[in-house]
Amino acid sequence: MKESKKKEKLSADLKLANAANGAKYRKTNPGPFYAWPMGLWFSIFFIVPIVIIVAYSFMTRDVYGGVEFKFTLKAYKQMFDPAYGKIFLRTLFISTVSSLVSILIALPCGYAMARSKHQTLFLILVIIPFLTNSLIRIFAWMTILGDNGLLNNILHFFWNIGHSLGLGAKDAVFVPHKFMFTQGAIILVSIYMYLPYAILPVFTAVDRFDFSLLEAARDLGATKIQSMTKILIPGVRSGIISALIFTFIPIFGSYTVPQMVGGKDSYMLGNIIVDQVQKARNWPLASAFSLVITVISMVCILWMLASNKKEANLKKVSTKEDIAANTNTPLLAGNTLGGIK
């Protein structure tokens, strides 16, 4: 009885001490003062534009561009047009496929980089594409995928070899394959453009992973594939989710890639927004579509934050259990840790 009272008193004293230290820290901490410039910057260049987009989406279209300050839901009604729904589904399909393929490529790359002795070299190789203008990289892919591009020239070369060996009809003529202006071209170029955004988070998560867990799984009879799928991948889940979001969001709102390597059947939401602003002069509809992309992006970011917070809480609970088990005083360890939060 006396011991339990002592433990309760110790826990209460710790909470009071922590509260006093917290109050003292808040008085002497200049952090909020230093945060004002950054908060002002975000308010002007992030919150204010979003508020303007939301306001414009509920206004009436002006004949000569811009908006009239009359409340209406016409822009949101236009969004439910079947043609726009088809474009939305196409955008979702291209973004999802590109993101998933990027993750499948990033997983072995991130694992190899984390286990390599030359991490710095590999990181430089991953970052190098960022040093080149994105338009130049897209133009490079256009020269590769074009009708007279590098890929078709290679196919033509092998076709000529087969033709000279009598493997094809004598009067057959090589017809260039249509690689450009297709959904496949958009997916391929998008994967190339945003693959580093997938590799870096996966590499960071794998680099923090405790590889002794894989050895323990192998000792318990798990195969290499089982240890990878049941231990490694769940252990780097936060990196995979971050990589998925970092690739999905920019591809979903992409304009340049579908504009340059996509055709009429590859129209995406980013193209609609630009055309509504520059050609149709329908700013409310462009704002409504922009708001949809913004909401989807915010949902993805909140999902990532919630997943990271959940993983951090699980690690915190595991650490508490380990400390309690090592000290053989679970109640005292729990009370002490609870007071020191």
C-alpha positions as CSV (number, residue, x, y, z in Angstrom):
1,M,0.0,0.0,0.0
2,K,2.8,2.4,1.0
3,E,4.7,1.5,-2.2
4,S,1.7,2.3,-4.5
5,K,1.2,5.7,-2.7
6,K,4.9,6.4,-3.2
7,K,4.6,5.6,-6.9
8,E,1.5,7.8,-7.3
9,K,3.3,10.6,-5.5
10,L,6.4,10.2,-7.7
11,S,4.2,10.3,-10.9
12,A,2.4,13.4,-9.6
13,D,5.7,15.1,-8.8
14,L,7.0,14.3,-12.3
15,K,3.9,15.8,-13.9
16,L,4.2,19.0,-11.9
17,A,7.9,19.3,-12.7
18,N,7.2,18.8,-16.4
19,A,4.4,21.3,-16.4
20,A,6.7,23.9,-14.6
21,N,9.5,23.2,-17.1
22,G,7.0,23.5,-20.0
23,A,5.8,26.9,-18.8
24,K,9.3,28.1,-18.3
25,Y,10.3,27.0,-21.8
26,R,7.4,28.7,-23.4
27,K,8.4,32.0,-21.7
28,T,12.0,31.8,-22.8
29,N,11.4,30.2,-26.2
30,P,11.7,32.7,-29.1
31,G,10.5,30.1,-31.7
32,P,7.0,31.7,-32.3
33,F,8.7,35.1,-33.0
34,Y,11.0,33.5,-35.5
35,A,8.0,31.7,-37.1
36,W,6.2,34.8,-38.0
37,P,8.0,35.6,-41.3
38,M,7.5,32.0,-42.5
39,G,3.9,32.1,-41.4
40,L,3.3,35.4,-43.3
41,W,5.0,34.0,-46.4
42,F,2.8,30.9,-46.4
43,S,-0.3,33.0,-45.8
44,I,0.4,35.3,-48.7
45,F,1.6,32.8,-51.3
46,F,-0.3,29.6,-50.3
47,I,-3.5,30.4,-48.3
48,V,-4.5,33.5,-50.2
49,P,-4.3,31.9,-53.7
50,I,-6.4,28.9,-52.5
51,V,-9.0,31.3,-51.1
52,I,-9.1,33.1,-54.4
53,I,-9.5,29.8,-56.3
54,V,-12.3,28.8,-54.0
55,A,-14.1,32.2,-54.4
56,Y,-13.7,32.2,-58.2
57,S,-15.2,28.7,-58.5
58,F,-18.5,30.0,-57.1
59,M,-18.6,33.1,-59.3
60,T,-20.1,33.8,-62.8
61,R,-18.0,33.6,-65.9
62,D,-17.3,36.9,-67.7
63,V,-17.7,37.0,-71.4
64,Y,-14.2,38.5,-72.0
65,G,-12.4,36.5,-69.3
66,G,-12.3,36.9,-65.6
67,V,-15.3,36.6,-63.4
68,E,-18.4,38.5,-62.4
69,F,-19.1,38.7,-58.6
70,K,-22.3,36.8,-58.8
71,F,-22.7,33.6,-56.8
72,T,-23.5,30.5,-58.8
73,L,-22.9,26.7,-58.9
74,K,-22.7,26.5,-62.7
75,A,-19.0,25.6,-62.7
76,Y,-19.5,22.6,-60.5
77,K,-22.5,21.5,-62.5
78,Q,-20.3,21.6,-65.7
79,M,-17.8,19.4,-64.0
80,F,-20.3,16.5,-64.0
81,D,-20.4,16.6,-67.8
82,P,-19.7,13.0,-69.1
83,A,-16.8,14.3,-71.2
84,Y,-15.1,15.7,-68.2
85,G,-15.8,12.6,-66.2
86,K,-14.0,10.5,-68.9
87,I,-11.0,12.9,-68.7
88,F,-11.0,12.6,-64.9
89,L,-10.9,8.8,-65.0
90,R,-8.2,8.9,-67.6
91,T,-6.1,11.2,-65.4
92,L,-6.7,9.0,-62.4
93,F,-5.7,5.9,-64.4
94,I,-2.5,7.4,-65.8
95,S,-1.5,8.8,-62.4
96,T,-2.1,5.5,-60.6
97,V,-0.3,3.3,-63.1
98,S,2.7,5.7,-63.3
99,S,2.9,5.9,-59.5
100,L,2.7,2.2,-58.9
101,V,5.3,1.4,-61.6
102,S,7.6,4.1,-60.0
103,I,7.2,2.4,-56.6
104,L,8.0,-1.0,-58.1
105,I,11.2,0.4,-59.6
106,A,12.1,2.5,-56.5
107,L,11.9,-0.5,-54.1
108,P,14.8,-2.5,-55.4
109,C,16.7,0.8,-56.2
110,G,16.3,2.1,-52.6
111,Y,17.2,-1.3,-51.2
112,A,20.4,-1.5,-53.3
113,M,21.4,2.1,-52.4
114,A,20.8,1.5,-48.7
115,R,22.9,-1.7,-48.7
116,S,25.7,-0.3,-50.9
117,K,28.9,1.2,-49.7
118,H,28.7,3.9,-52.4
119,Q,25.5,5.6,-51.2
120,T,26.7,9.1,-52.0
121,L,27.5,8.2,-55.6
122,F,24.1,6.7,-56.1
123,L,22.4,9.6,-54.5
124,I,24.2,12.0,-56.9
125,L,23.2,9.8,-59.9
126,V,19.5,10.0,-58.7
127,I,19.7,13.7,-58.2
128,I,21.5,14.5,-61.5
129,P,18.3,14.6,-63.6
130,F,17.0,17.5,-61.4
131,L,19.9,19.6,-62.7
132,T,18.5,19.5,-66.2
133,N,15.5,21.5,-67.3
134,S,12.3,19.4,-67.4
135,L,11.5,20.6,-71.0
136,I,14.9,19.4,-72.2
137,R,14.3,16.0,-70.8
138,I,10.8,15.8,-72.4
139,F,12.3,16.9,-75.8
140,A,14.9,14.2,-75.4
141,W,12.1,11.6,-75.0
142,M,10.4,13.0,-78.0
143,T,13.5,12.4,-80.1
144,I,13.5,8.8,-78.8
145,L,9.8,8.0,-79.3
146,G,9.2,9.9,-82.5
147,D,8.4,8.3,-85.8
148,N,11.9,9.0,-87.0
149,G,13.3,8.7,-83.5
150,L,16.0,6.5,-81.9
151,L,13.6,3.7,-81.0
152,N,12.1,3.4,-84.5
153,N,15.6,3.6,-86.1
154,I,16.7,0.7,-83.9
155,L,13.6,-1.3,-84.9
156,H,14.2,-0.4,-88.6
157,F,17.8,-1.6,-88.3
158,F,16.8,-5.0,-87.0
159,W,13.9,-5.2,-89.5
160,N,16.4,-4.7,-92.4
161,I,18.6,-7.5,-91.0
162,G,15.6,-9.8,-90.9
163,H,14.5,-8.7,-94.3
164,S,18.0,-9.4,-95.8
165,L,17.9,-12.9,-94.2
166,G,14.5,-13.6,-95.9
167,L,12.5,-13.6,-92.7
168,G,9.9,-11.2,-94.1
169,A,7.9,-10.6,-97.3
170,K,10.1,-9.2,-100.1
171,D,7.7,-6.3,-100.9
172,A,7.1,-5.4,-97.2
173,V,7.9,-1.9,-96.1
174,F,8.9,-1.0,-92.6
175,V,6.1,1.1,-90.9
176,P,7.3,3.1,-87.9
177,H,5.5,2.2,-84.7
178,K,3.4,4.8,-83.1
179,F,5.0,5.5,-79.7
180,M,4.4,9.2,-79.5
181,F,1.1,10.9,-78.7
182,T,-0.3,7.9,-76.8
183,Q,-1.1,7.2,-73.1
184,G,1.8,4.8,-73.0
185,A,4.2,7.7,-73.9
186,I,2.7,9.8,-71.1
187,I,3.1,7.0,-68.5
188,L,6.7,6.3,-69.7
189,V,7.8,9.9,-69.6
190,S,6.0,10.6,-66.3
191,I,7.8,7.6,-64.6
192,Y,11.1,9.0,-65.8
193,M,10.3,12.5,-64.7
194,Y,9.1,11.6,-61.2
195,L,11.0,8.4,-60.4
196,P,13.6,10.3,-58.2
197,Y,10.6,11.5,-56.0
198,A,9.9,7.8,-55.3
199,I,13.5,6.5,-54.9
200,L,14.6,9.1,-52.3
201,P,11.8,8.4,-49.7
202,V,12.1,4.7,-50.1
203,F,15.9,4.9,-49.7
204,T,15.5,6.9,-46.6
205,A,13.1,4.4,-45.0
206,V,15.2,1.4,-46.0
207,D,18.3,3.1,-44.7
208,R,16.7,3.4,-41.2
209,F,15.4,-0.2,-41.3
210,D,16.9,-2.7,-38.8
211,F,18.2,-5.4,-41.0
212,S,18.7,-7.7,-38.1
213,L,15.0,-8.4,-38.3
214,L,15.5,-10.0,-41.7
215,E,18.2,-12.2,-40.2
216,A,15.9,-13.2,-37.4
217,A,13.1,-14.0,-39.8
218,R,15.5,-16.2,-41.8
219,D,16.6,-18.0,-38.6
220,L,12.9,-18.7,-37.9
221,G,12.5,-20.4,-41.2
222,A,11.2,-17.7,-43.5
223,T,12.4,-17.6,-47.1
224,K,14.0,-14.5,-48.7
225,I,10.8,-13.6,-50.4
226,Q,8.8,-14.1,-47.2
227,S,11.2,-12.0,-45.1
228,M,11.1,-9.2,-47.7
229,T,7.3,-9.2,-48.1
230,K,6.4,-9.7,-44.4
231,I,9.2,-7.9,-42.7
232,L,10.9,-5.4,-45.0
233,I,8.0,-3.9,-46.9
234,P,5.8,-3.4,-43.8
235,G,8.9,-1.9,-42.0
236,V,9.4,0.7,-44.8
237,R,5.6,1.4,-45.3
238,S,6.0,5.1,-44.4
239,G,8.6,5.5,-47.2
240,I,6.4,3.7,-49.7
241,I,3.4,5.9,-48.8
242,S,5.5,9.1,-49.1
243,A,6.9,7.9,-52.5
244,L,3.4,7.1,-53.7
245,I,2.1,10.6,-52.8
246,F,5.2,12.4,-54.1
247,T,4.7,10.8,-57.5
248,F,0.8,10.7,-57.7
249,I,0.1,14.3,-56.9
250,P,2.4,16.0,-59.5
251,I,1.4,13.5,-62.2
252,F,-2.3,14.0,-61.4
253,G,-1.9,17.7,-62.0
254,S,0.6,17.5,-64.8
255,Y,0.2,19.7,-67.9
256,T,3.6,19.7,-69.7
257,V,4.0,15.9,-70.3
258,P,0.5,15.2,-71.7
259,Q,0.7,18.4,-73.8
260,M,4.0,17.5,-75.4
261,V,3.9,13.7,-75.7
262,G,0.2,12.9,-75.5
263,G,-2.4,13.1,-78.2
264,K,-6.2,13.8,-78.3
265,D,-6.9,10.7,-76.4
266,S,-4.5,11.6,-73.7
267,Y,-6.1,14.8,-72.5
268,M,-5.7,15.3,-68.7
269,L,-7.1,17.6,-66.0
270,G,-4.1,19.9,-66.2
271,N,-4.8,20.5,-69.9
272,I,-8.4,21.3,-69.1
273,I,-7.4,24.0,-66.6
274,V,-5.0,25.7,-69.0
275,D,-7.4,25.6,-71.9
276,Q,-10.3,27.0,-69.8
277,V,-8.1,29.9,-68.7
278,Q,-6.4,30.7,-72.0
279,K,-8.9,29.6,-74.7
280,A,-12.4,29.3,-73.3
281,R,-11.8,32.1,-70.7
282,N,-13.9,30.2,-68.3
283,W,-12.1,31.0,-65.0
284,P,-14.8,29.6,-62.7
285,L,-14.6,26.1,-64.3
286,A,-10.8,26.2,-64.2
287,S,-10.9,27.2,-60.5
288,A,-13.3,24.3,-59.8
289,F,-11.0,21.8,-61.4
290,S,-8.0,23.3,-59.6
291,L,-9.9,23.0,-56.3
292,V,-10.5,19.3,-57.0
293,I,-6.8,18.7,-57.6
294,T,-6.0,20.7,-54.4
295,V,-8.5,18.7,-52.3
296,I,-7.1,15.4,-53.6
297,S,-3.6,16.5,-52.8
298,M,-4.5,17.6,-49.3
299,V,-6.3,14.3,-48.6
300,C,-3.2,12.4,-49.8
301,I,-0.9,14.5,-47.6
302,L,-3.2,14.1,-44.5
303,W,-3.1,10.3,-45.2
304,M,0.7,10.4,-45.2
305,L,0.9,12.4,-42.0
306,A,-1.6,10.1,-40.3
307,S,0.3,7.0,-41.4
308,N,3.6,8.4,-40.2
309,K,2.0,9.4,-36.9
310,K,0.6,5.9,-36.4
311,E,4.0,4.4,-37.1
312,A,5.7,6.7,-34.7
313,N,3.2,5.8,-32.0
314,L,3.7,2.1,-32.5
315,K,7.5,2.6,-32.2
316,K,6.9,4.7,-29.0
317,V,4.8,1.9,-27.5
318,S,7.3,-0.7,-28.5
319,T,10.1,1.3,-26.9
320,K,8.1,1.7,-23.6
321,E,7.5,-2.1,-23.5
322,D,11.2,-2.8,-24.1
323,I,12.3,-0.5,-21.3
324,A,9.7,-1.9,-18.9
325,A,10.8,-5.5,-19.8
326,N,14.4,-4.7,-19.4
327,T,13.9,-3.0,-16.0
328,N,11.5,-5.7,-14.8
329,T,9.4,-2.9,-13.2
330,P,6.5,-2.4,-15.7
331,L,4.3,-0.3,-13.4
332,L,7.0,2.1,-12.3
333,A,8.4,2.3,-15.9
334,G,4.9,3.0,-17.3
335,N,4.2,5.7,-14.7
336,T,7.6,7.3,-15.2
337,L,7.3,7.4,-18.9
338,G,3.8,8.6,-18.7
339,G,4.9,11.5,-16.6
340,I,7.8,12.4,-18.9
341,K,5.8,12.6,-22.2
